[in-house]
Amino acid sequence: MPRRKSSIKRTRADKKKHYRNLKVKRQLKDTLKKFQALLSAKNVTEAKKLLQKAFSQLDKAAKKEVIHPRTADRKKSRLALRISKTA
């Protein structure tokens, strides 16, 4: 256990950041799963609406450094490719 005041505060801040990161990743995963389900059900119009939400979530996660910016770009590119193939 940390003994110094700064170490205690850092531990507390790291814990908060960890839980925020988990929440953001969970929401992102759920959105991507819903997107995949809509594509497999051939519901392209709903998938396009959800695509915008997914792009927004990916950008926000990258901005908060939850995921790497290039990872977000790669995922966005692949999602757009999938929807263009089915449309």
N, C-alpha and C positions, 0 to 999 in steps of 0.2 A: 504494500500500500504506500502511496506517496505521502511524504511528510511535509514537504514545503507547500506553502500557500499557492504558489503558481502551479505546481504539479497537481494539486487537488483541483484547482479551477480547470486546468487543461483536461484532466480526466473527466470532469463533469461536462465540459464542452464537447469532448469527443463522443461521449455517450449520447448526448442530444443529437449530434450530427449523424451518428450511426443509425439511430432510430428514424431520423428524417430520411436518410438515404434508403433505408429498408422500405419505408412507406412509398417513396417515389418509385422505386424499382417495382414494387408490387403493383402499383397503379398502372405502370407502363406495361408490365407483363399481362395484366388483365385486359387492357385495351388492345394489345396485339393479338391476344387469343380471340377476343370478340371479332376483330377484323378478319382473322383467318376463318372463323366460323361463318361469317357472312359471305366470304369468298367461296367457301366450299358449298354453301347453300345457293350460290349463284345470285345473291342479292347485291348487285353491283351498286345500285343507287344509295343504299344504306352504307355500304362499304366506303363509298366516296366521302360521305359525311363523316364517317368515323376516321377516315384517313387524315382529314384536317386536324382532328383532335389528337391523333397519334403523332403527327408532325409537331404540333404544339408541345406535347408532353416530352417528346424527344429533345426538342430545342431547350426547353426549360431544364431538363435533367442535365444536359450538357453545360448549360450556363451555370448551374449550381455545382458543377463538377462531380455529379453523381456518376455519370458515365463520361467517357472521353468524347470530345466533339467529333472526332472522325468516326467513332462507332455510331454516333447518332446519324451522321451523314450517310454512312453505309446502310444503316437500317432504313432510313428514309428512301434511299435510292432503290433498295430491294422491294420495299412496299409498293412504291410507284410502279416498278416493273411488273410486279404481280397483278396489280389492278389493270394495267394496260394490256396484259396478256388475256385477261378474262373479259375485258370490255369489248 
